[in-house]
Amino acid sequence: MIGMGYRTIKTAIGAGLAIWLTSLFDLEFGSFAAIIVIMCIEKTKRKTLHSIQKKFFASLLSLILGSIFFEVLGYHPIVLTLFILLFVPILMKVRIQEGLVTSIVIILHIYTVREANLENLLNELYIIFIGIGIAVLVNSIMPSFKKEIEKYKTEIENKFSVILYQFSILLKDNEQKWDRKELVEVENILNQAKNITIQDVENHLLRKENKDYYYLEMREDQLEILKQMVDTLSIVSSSELDVKQKGMLANIFQYISEHVDSGDTTIALELLEEYEESIRETELPKTREEFEIRANLFYLNFEIKNYLIIKQDIYNRSKL
């Protein structure tokens, strides 16, 4: 709602400025500059520039072709119909059909005055330049999404912390139950955060990469790993068999849950190395059930290691 209000204010100011400038220069059809402003203002700077580019070239093309068309064939309704029928496919061919409305209005001005002389052509060009110029100006001022993104990141890390802590509890107590709601909640938060971050990316035209976007992609990859681990965790936690490695892995999950916000995963990876070493030194399983539990624990170890490596890669890249 705040973003929508902000955009409305910019549009209103831009439209007013456009009409004021066209009246200052005593331009005919000057109010159309305000319409250009309204049609060009988008949610982000990048989208605004793309919109302006297409509308500008479409309007310029219609002004040139339409003037020639009317001057040669005359200013008649049938000629206007013919022009539109031929002009629309041209716009589609050069992929600037988004500029159809503005370009048709521009040529209608020429059709209305019934003369494509230099004065009328310049009048239309001035209207176009004023409209797109003000659109660029007012849309260069964009709200910062940094605080909102940081808030989302904190929420995501809190949810990850809860999930990993639940993993630890499930391994320690086979009586524990978990409804897994945090997995759904964090996925929704990630989607909301990515939408905001994409807007932030498109508001920085010269920025080649966005660390917040990479961060969210990392969390998405990690979430997929956590989701894959849940069913295996349920199998392990449901067993009453006391396996030494179960408690060790539970403690590692608890440690990771307490350090979700830390970029450096060196200590957690070292703990997993120690855990793997303990597996090698342990006697081979004596029963089928023990074998299955230890195999599942090894799988969980493998997945949580991947979880940490994904994070470590981002951490190392951020230091470069």
Secondary structure, 3 states (H helix, E strand, C coil): CHHHHHHHHHHHHHHHHHHHHHHHCCCCCCHHHHHHHHHHCCCCHHHHHHHHHHHHHHHHHHHHHHHHHHHHHCCCHHHHHHHHHHHHHHHHHCCCHHHHHHHHHHHHHHHHHCCCCHHHHHHHHHHHHHHHHHHHHHHCCCCCCHHHHHHHHHHHHHHHHHHHHHHHHHHHCCCCCCCCHHHHHHHHHHHHHHHHHHHHHHCCCCCCCCHHHHHHHHHHHHHHHHHHHHHHHHHHHHCCCCCHHHHHHHHHHHHHHHCCCCCCCHHHHHHHHHHHHHHHHCCCCCCHHHHHHHHHHHHHHHHHHHHHHHHHHHHHHHHC
